[in-house]
Amino acid sequence: EMTTYERPRRYASSTHLSFMDTKGTVTFAPVPEGTRMQWSWQVEPRGVVRLMTPIMARIGRRQEQANWESLKRVLEELNPRPENS
């Protein structure tokens, strides 16, 4: 569920599953180099899944980082910087 949408600066969402709740926010800020994107997620596992929290956190951080790095690479390939920048 999209809970906040403030174009072009921020959006937030929440996801409710039987074994966990997730809330997250992504923000965009102009910087001299382009746009800085930041994200923050809160994951609250329930039931037996709580026992796996340390493992899920480690895997989740790696996967999240890989996802955003892939997005950055794709966007930079679509919109290359001028040679003299």
Residue pairs with C-beta under 8 A, 6 or more apart in sequence:
1 13
1 14
1 15
1 16
2 11
2 12
2 13
3 12
3 13
3 14
3 23
4 10
4 11
4 12
4 25
5 11
5 12
8 28
9 27
9 28
9 29
10 25
10 26
10 27
10 28
11 25
11 26
12 23
12 24
12 25
12 26
13 23
13 24
14 21
14 22
14 23
14 24
15 21
15 22
15 23
18 46
19 45
19 46
19 47
19 49
20 43
20 44
20 45
20 46
20 49
21 43
21 44
21 46
22 41
22 42
22 43
22 44
23 41
23 42
24 39
24 40
24 41
24 42
25 39
25 40
26 37
26 38
26 39
27 37
27 38
27 39
28 35
28 36
28 37
29 35
29 36
29 38
30 36
37 68
39 64
39 68
41 60
41 64
43 56
43 57
43 60
45 52
45 53
45 56
49 56
